[in-house]
């Protein structure tokens, strides 16, 4: 096995690229110990392609990440046609700054790879793409936010989405390191039984707006009409954003709108044909498996948990952040192992993203910028066997 390139991260893990069977294979600190001169390198259980794909699962080689259902289980498939699970960290950027320097970027990518992480989650420095890290991008094309929807019935809205997608997505269309696009984050779909509250949000629009008129008719029609109204909004939202993104960039996946809580299954079902992956943020001790299974079945689509974490006391760091509180870093590491391990047994699972990289008690990094050893040891152990556990 001839070593072509070696890079050392400040965590003392080693990342290498090797030549195996006539092709480049990414090596990370997983399974076994490879000794090269005085350098110790931990090697993969089996060969990985240049994009982190595992050759234990084979799909179509398309040049871009995509999803396939193989043997009854969902997978992401790398540009080179091998199985991939998105193991990511959110907000990978310097504390309180949006982008790394070139040197910092290489160090961050090296650390992530040493933990078995292969994806920059939402709000990460986009320049990490191509450093051995697949990148998710958060679109800002819909005008929606956590507290309100745009008027999806207004033709002007559709035009604005199309123009925004052309500007935002077209520059990335030929980049094989882009995993895909999130369309939004934690939109206010309300819970299953709260279609009336959802309609009320549209009644706040100006009196002559198309959405206000549609909402008024739905409220007058009663519970069934209000439920149907919310599903019409979902259909227009998912259809319009998907059409716009695919017109601007037909090569990359649409990763959903990052649901929160317990999204209505009628809304989730409207994603079918207009996304590639369902994304949901969840901050509980264990993944809500019955809900996640129902969501996957509703749209016949794979699912990623795109935010989860556990926090524990971290001297010098901000105490804010979501997620169950643990007493120690060791307890936090054990909680990660349990949560991720449960997900990997599920046919629908194509990944999980930890929130977040730094800054507070949820972070992977300590105040001095070094990783918490308990947590990153847990990352490495689970991520090493993620694909074989899922298969």
C-alpha positions as CSV (number, residue, x, y, z in Angstrom):
1,X,0.0,0.0,0.0
2,X,1.8,3.1,-1.2
3,X,1.1,6.3,0.8
4,X,0.5,9.3,-1.5
5,X,-0.2,12.1,0.9
6,X,-0.2,12.5,4.7
7,X,-1.6,15.3,6.7
8,X,-1.4,15.6,10.5
9,X,-4.1,17.4,12.5
10,X,-3.5,19.0,15.9
11,X,-5.4,16.2,17.6
12,X,-2.5,13.8,16.6
13,X,-4.8,11.8,14.5
14,X,-3.5,11.1,11.0
15,X,-5.3,11.4,7.7
16,X,-3.9,9.8,4.6
17,X,-4.7,9.1,1.0
18,X,-3.5,5.7,-0.2
19,X,-3.5,3.8,-3.5
20,X,-5.4,0.6,-3.3
21,X,-6.5,-1.4,-6.3
22,X,-5.6,1.3,-8.7
23,X,-7.7,4.1,-7.2
24,X,-7.4,6.7,-4.4
25,X,-8.9,5.7,-1.1
26,X,-9.5,8.0,1.8
27,X,-8.1,6.6,5.1
28,X,-9.2,7.9,8.5
29,X,-8.7,6.8,12.1
30,X,-10.9,3.8,11.9
31,X,-10.3,0.1,12.4
32,X,-6.9,-1.3,12.9
33,X,-3.6,0.4,12.9
34,X,-1.5,1.0,9.8
35,X,2.2,1.7,10.5
36,X,4.2,3.7,7.9
37,X,7.8,4.3,9.0
38,X,7.4,6.1,12.4
39,X,3.9,7.3,11.5
40,X,0.9,5.4,12.9
41,X,-2.3,5.6,10.9
42,X,-5.6,4.1,11.8
43,X,-7.2,2.6,8.7
44,X,-10.7,1.9,7.5
45,X,-12.6,-1.3,7.9
46,X,-12.7,-1.5,4.1
47,X,-11.9,0.8,1.2
48,X,-13.5,4.2,0.9
49,X,-13.7,6.2,-2.3
50,X,-12.4,9.8,-2.6
51,X,-15.8,11.1,-1.4
52,X,-16.0,8.9,1.7
53,X,-18.2,6.2,0.1
54,X,-18.0,2.7,1.5
55,X,-17.6,0.0,-1.0
56,X,-19.7,-2.5,1.0
57,X,-22.7,-0.9,-0.7
58,X,-22.9,-0.3,-4.4
59,X,-25.2,2.1,-6.3
60,X,-25.1,4.1,-9.5
61,X,-22.1,6.3,-10.4
62,X,-23.6,9.6,-11.4
63,X,-20.9,12.1,-10.5
64,X,-23.0,13.6,-7.6
65,X,-24.4,12.5,-4.3
66,X,-27.9,11.0,-4.5
67,X,-30.1,8.6,-2.7
68,X,-31.0,5.0,-3.5
69,X,-33.0,2.3,-1.8
70,X,-30.9,-0.9,-1.8
71,X,-32.1,-4.2,-0.2
72,X,-34.9,-2.3,1.5
73,X,-32.6,0.3,3.2
74,X,-32.0,3.9,2.1
75,X,-28.5,5.1,1.3
76,X,-26.8,8.2,0.1
77,X,-24.6,7.2,-2.8
78,X,-21.4,9.1,-3.5
79,X,-20.4,10.5,-6.9
80,X,-18.3,7.3,-7.4
81,X,-21.2,5.0,-6.7
82,X,-20.6,3.8,-3.2
83,X,-22.7,3.8,0.0
84,X,-22.5,6.9,2.3
85,X,-24.2,8.0,5.5
86,X,-24.0,11.7,6.2
87,X,-22.2,12.1,9.6
88,X,-22.0,15.8,10.2
89,X,-21.4,18.6,12.5
90,X,-23.4,21.9,12.3
91,X,-22.0,25.4,12.4
92,X,-18.4,24.4,11.6
93,X,-16.8,27.8,11.6
94,X,-14.6,29.8,14.0
95,X,-16.4,30.9,17.2
96,X,-18.5,34.0,16.4
97,X,-17.1,34.3,12.8
98,X,-18.5,32.9,9.6
99,X,-15.4,31.6,7.8
100,X,-12.0,30.0,8.6
101,X,-8.7,31.1,7.3
102,X,-7.1,28.7,4.9
103,X,-5.0,27.2,7.6
104,X,-7.9,27.0,10.1
105,X,-10.1,25.3,7.4
106,X,-7.6,22.5,6.8
107,X,-7.3,21.9,10.6
108,X,-11.0,21.8,11.0
109,X,-11.5,19.4,8.1
110,X,-8.7,17.2,9.5
111,X,-10.3,17.1,12.9
112,X,-13.7,16.2,11.5
113,X,-12.3,13.4,9.4
114,X,-10.4,12.1,12.4
115,X,-13.7,11.8,14.2
116,X,-15.3,9.9,11.2
117,X,-17.4,13.0,10.4
118,X,-17.8,13.5,6.6
119,X,-20.3,16.4,6.3
120,X,-20.4,20.1,7.1
121,X,-23.9,20.6,8.5
122,X,-26.1,23.7,8.3
123,X,-24.4,27.0,8.7
124,X,-20.9,25.6,8.2
125,X,-18.2,27.5,6.3
126,X,-19.0,26.6,2.6
127,X,-15.3,26.5,1.8
128,X,-14.9,23.2,3.7
129,X,-16.3,21.5,0.6
130,X,-13.6,19.8,-1.2
131,X,-11.4,19.3,1.9
132,X,-12.6,15.7,2.2
133,X,-15.9,17.1,3.6
134,X,-19.3,17.0,1.8
135,X,-21.2,20.2,2.3
136,X,-24.8,21.0,2.9
137,X,-26.0,24.5,1.9
138,X,-28.8,26.4,3.5
139,X,-30.9,28.2,0.8
140,X,-32.4,31.6,1.4
141,X,-34.8,31.6,-1.4
142,X,-38.3,31.3,0.0
143,X,-38.7,34.3,2.3
144,X,-40.0,32.0,5.0
145,X,-38.7,31.9,8.5
146,X,-39.5,30.3,11.9
147,X,-42.3,32.7,12.7
148,X,-44.1,33.2,9.4
149,X,-44.7,31.9,5.8
150,X,-44.7,34.0,2.7
151,X,-47.8,34.2,0.6
152,X,-47.3,31.0,-1.5
153,X,-50.5,31.7,-3.4
154,X,-49.0,35.0,-4.8
155,X,-47.5,34.5,-8.3
156,X,-44.9,37.1,-7.5
157,X,-43.6,34.8,-4.7
158,X,-43.0,32.0,-7.2
159,X,-41.1,34.4,-9.4
160,X,-38.9,35.6,-6.6
161,X,-38.1,32.1,-5.5
162,X,-37.0,31.2,-9.0
163,X,-34.8,34.3,-9.3
164,X,-33.2,33.7,-5.9
165,X,-32.4,30.0,-6.7
166,X,-30.7,31.0,-10.0
167,X,-28.5,33.4,-8.1
168,X,-27.8,31.1,-5.1
169,X,-27.7,27.6,-6.5
170,X,-26.3,27.9,-10.1
171,X,-22.7,28.6,-8.9
172,X,-22.6,25.2,-7.2
173,X,-24.2,23.0,-9.8
174,X,-21.0,21.3,-11.0
175,X,-19.4,20.8,-7.6
176,X,-19.3,17.1,-6.6
177,X,-18.6,18.0,-3.0
178,X,-22.0,19.5,-2.4
179,X,-24.3,17.1,-0.7
180,X,-27.4,19.2,-1.3
181,X,-29.6,22.1,-0.2
182,X,-31.8,22.7,2.8
183,X,-34.7,24.9,1.8
184,X,-35.4,26.4,5.2
185,X,-35.1,25.8,9.0
186,X,-37.9,24.9,11.5
187,X,-40.8,26.5,9.7
188,X,-44.1,27.0,11.7
189,X,-46.1,24.1,10.3
190,X,-47.7,23.7,13.8
191,X,-48.6,20.3,15.2
192,X,-51.0,17.8,13.7
193,X,-54.1,19.1,15.5
194,X,-53.2,22.8,15.0
195,X,-54.3,23.5,11.5
196,X,-56.5,26.3,12.7
197,X,-53.5,28.1,14.3
198,X,-51.7,27.6,11.0
199,X,-54.6,29.3,9.1
200,X,-54.5,32.2,11.5
201,X,-51.0,33.0,10.4
202,X,-52.2,33.6,6.9
203,X,-55.0,35.7,8.1
204,X,-52.4,38.2,9.3
205,X,-51.5,38.9,5.6
206,X,-52.8,42.1,4.0
207,X,-56.6,41.9,3.3
208,X,-56.3,41.8,-0.5
209,X,-53.5,39.2,-0.6
210,X,-54.3,35.8,-2.3
211,X,-53.2,33.9,0.8
212,X,-55.4,35.9,3.1
213,X,-58.4,35.2,0.9
214,X,-57.6,31.5,0.7
215,X,-57.2,31.3,4.5
216,X,-60.5,33.1,5.1
217,X,-62.3,30.5,3.0
218,X,-60.6,27.7,4.8
219,X,-61.6,29.0,8.2
220,X,-65.2,29.4,7.1
221,X,-65.1,25.7,5.9
222,X,-64.2,24.2,9.2
223,X,-61.6,21.7,10.5
224,X,-61.4,19.6,7.3
225,X,-61.0,22.7,5.1
226,X,-58.3,24.1,7.4
227,X,-56.4,20.9,7.3
228,X,-56.6,20.8,3.5
229,X,-55.4,24.4,3.4
230,X,-52.3,23.6,5.3
231,X,-51.6,20.7,2.9
232,X,-52.1,23.0,-0.1
233,X,-49.6,25.4,1.3
234,X,-47.2,22.5,1.8
235,X,-47.7,21.4,-1.8
236,X,-47.0,24.9,-3.2
237,X,-44.0,25.4,-0.9
238,X,-42.3,22.1,-1.7
239,X,-43.2,22.1,-5.4
240,X,-42.1,25.7,-6.0
241,X,-38.8,25.5,-4.1
242,X,-37.9,22.2,-5.7
243,X,-38.7,23.4,-9.2
244,X,-36.6,26.5,-8.7
245,X,-33.6,24.7,-7.2
246,X,-33.7,22.0,-9.9
247,X,-33.9,24.6,-12.7
248,X,-30.8,26.3,-11.2
249,X,-29.0,23.2,-10.2
250,X,-30.3,19.8,-11.5
251,X,-27.3,17.8,-10.0
252,X,-27.7,18.1,-6.3
253,X,-30.2,16.8,-3.7
254,X,-32.9,18.8,-1.9
255,X,-32.6,18.0,1.7
256,X,-35.9,19.3,3.0
257,X,-36.9,22.1,5.3
258,X,-35.4,20.9,8.6
259,X,-38.7,20.2,10.5
260,X,-38.9,20.6,14.2
261,X,-41.2,19.1,16.8
262,X,-43.9,16.7,15.4
263,X,-44.7,17.9,11.9
264,X,-48.1,17.0,10.5
265,X,-47.8,13.9,8.3
266,X,-50.1,15.4,5.7
267,X,-47.4,18.1,5.3
268,X,-44.6,15.6,5.1
269,X,-46.4,13.6,2.5
270,X,-46.4,16.7,0.2
271,X,-42.6,16.4,0.0
272,X,-42.9,13.3,-2.3
273,X,-41.3,14.1,-5.6
274,X,-40.1,17.5,-4.4
275,X,-37.2,16.5,-2.2
276,X,-34.6,13.7,-1.8
277,X,-34.3,13.6,1.9
278,X,-36.5,14.5,4.9
279,X,-34.6,16.5,7.5
280,X,-35.7,17.0,11.1
281,X,-34.1,18.6,14.1
282,X,-34.7,16.8,17.4
283,X,-33.5,17.5,20.9
284,X,-34.6,14.5,23.0
285,X,-32.8,11.8,24.9
286,X,-33.7,9.2,22.2
287,X,-34.7,9.5,18.6
288,X,-38.5,9.6,18.3
289,X,-38.5,6.4,16.1
290,X,-42.3,5.9,15.7
291,X,-42.6,9.5,14.4
292,X,-39.5,9.2,12.1
293,X,-40.8,5.9,10.6
294,X,-44.2,7.5,9.9
295,X,-42.5,10.5,8.3
296,X,-40.4,8.3,6.0
297,X,-43.4,6.2,5.0
298,X,-45.6,9.3,4.4
299,X,-43.2,10.6,1.7
300,X,-41.5,7.3,0.8
301,X,-38.2,9.0,1.4
302,X,-35.1,8.6,3.6
303,X,-34.5,10.8,6.6
304,X,-31.7,12.6,8.4
305,X,-31.7,14.0,11.9
306,X,-30.1,17.3,11.1
307,X,-29.7,18.6,14.6
308,X,-29.4,16.8,17.9
309,X,-27.0,17.1,20.8
310,X,-26.4,16.8,24.5
311,X,-24.8,19.5,26.6
312,X,-22.7,19.3,29.7
313,X,-20.7,21.8,31.8
314,X,-17.9,23.3,29.8
315,X,-15.8,25.9,31.7
316,X,-15.4,29.2,29.9
317,X,-18.1,28.6,27.3
318,X,-21.6,30.0,26.9
319,X,-24.2,27.9,28.8
320,X,-27.0,28.4,26.3
321,X,-28.2,25.8,23.8
322,X,-30.8,23.1,23.3
323,X,-30.7,19.5,24.2
324,X,-30.8,17.4,27.3
325,X,-28.3,18.4,30.0
326,X,-25.8,15.8,31.2
327,X,-23.7,16.0,34.3
328,X,-20.4,15.1,32.6
329,X,-18.7,14.9,29.3
330,X,-18.6,11.1,29.7
331,X,-22.4,11.0,30.1
332,X,-22.7,13.2,27.0
333,X,-20.6,10.8,25.0
334,X,-22.6,7.8,26.1
335,X,-25.8,9.7,25.1
336,X,-24.5,10.3,21.6
337,X,-23.6,6.6,21.2
338,X,-27.1,5.6,22.2
339,X,-28.9,8.1,20.0
340,X,-26.8,7.5,16.9
341,X,-26.8,3.7,17.4
342,X,-30.6,3.6,17.5
343,X,-30.8,5.7,14.2
344,X,-28.4,3.4,12.4
345,X,-30.6,0.4,12.9
346,X,-33.4,2.1,11.0
347,X,-34.0,1.5,7.3
348,X,-34.9,5.1,6.7
349,X,-31.7,6.6,8.2
350,X,-29.2,8.3,5.9
351,X,-27.4,10.4,8.4
352,X,-27.2,12.5,11.6
353,X,-25.7,15.9,12.3
354,X,-24.5,17.0,15.7
355,X,-25.2,20.5,16.9
356,X,-22.7,22.1,17.1
357,X,-18.9,22.7,16.5
358,X,-18.0,25.3,19.1
359,X,-19.0,28.3,21.3
360,X,-21.3,26.7,24.0
361,X,-22.0,23.7,26.1
362,X,-23.3,21.9,23.0
363,X,-20.0,22.3,21.2
364,X,-17.4,19.7,20.2
365,X,-14.6,22.0,21.1
366,X,-13.4,23.2,24.5
367,X,-12.7,26.9,25.3
368,X,-9.0,26.4,24.2
369,X,-10.1,25.0,20.8
370,X,-9.3,21.4,21.4
371,X,-12.0,18.7,21.1
372,X,-13.6,17.1,24.1
373,X,-11.9,13.7,24.1
374,X,-14.8,11.7,25.5
375,X,-17.2,13.0,22.9
376,X,-14.9,12.7,19.9
377,X,-13.9,9.2,21.0
378,X,-17.6,8.3,20.9
379,X,-17.9,10.0,17.5
380,X,-15.0,7.9,16.1
381,X,-16.2,4.6,17.4
382,X,-19.8,4.9,16.2
383,X,-18.9,6.5,12.9
384,X,-16.3,3.8,12.2
385,X,-19.0,1.1,11.9
386,X,-22.0,3.2,10.9
387,X,-22.4,1.8,7.4
388,X,-21.9,-1.8,8.4
389,X,-24.4,-1.3,11.3
390,X,-26.9,0.2,8.9
391,X,-26.5,-2.5,6.3
